[in-house]
Amino acid sequence: MIMKSRIMYIELKSCEGGHDDHGPARIGRVTFSKSGRTIYYGSMQLQRARLFCGNYQNVETGDEYWISGPKKDGRDRYPWAQRSPVEIDEDVREEYWTTIRNEPNRRNERFT
């Protein structure tokens, strides 16, 4: 079965003692279940949920994630967290910089 895939912004919101707007974040390719309520990223299965600070939850660990389409201007994090690096997965790096950000000269950069 072929599942729809898309480049997305993925940020861990859970941390010890609550949530964190500076959690690890990355740009990567996810696949969607047929219903769209479950996202698969690497070995993680993330289900859509209404949570304290995330919109998806890791089925196995319960960790909260914020997942959204990447912004064309690269400002995916909250304004107060913009300085925290966002890593771009190698397999989507060129497509991200050329198609989404329209900055092909940056296609080898690992961070937004």
Secondary structure, DSSP 8 states (H G I E B T S, - for coil): ----EEEEEEEE-EETTEE-TTS-EEEEEEEE-TTSSEEEETTEEEEE---SS-SEEETTT--EEEEE---TTS--S-GGGTTS-EEE-GGGHHHIIIIIS--GGGTT-SB-
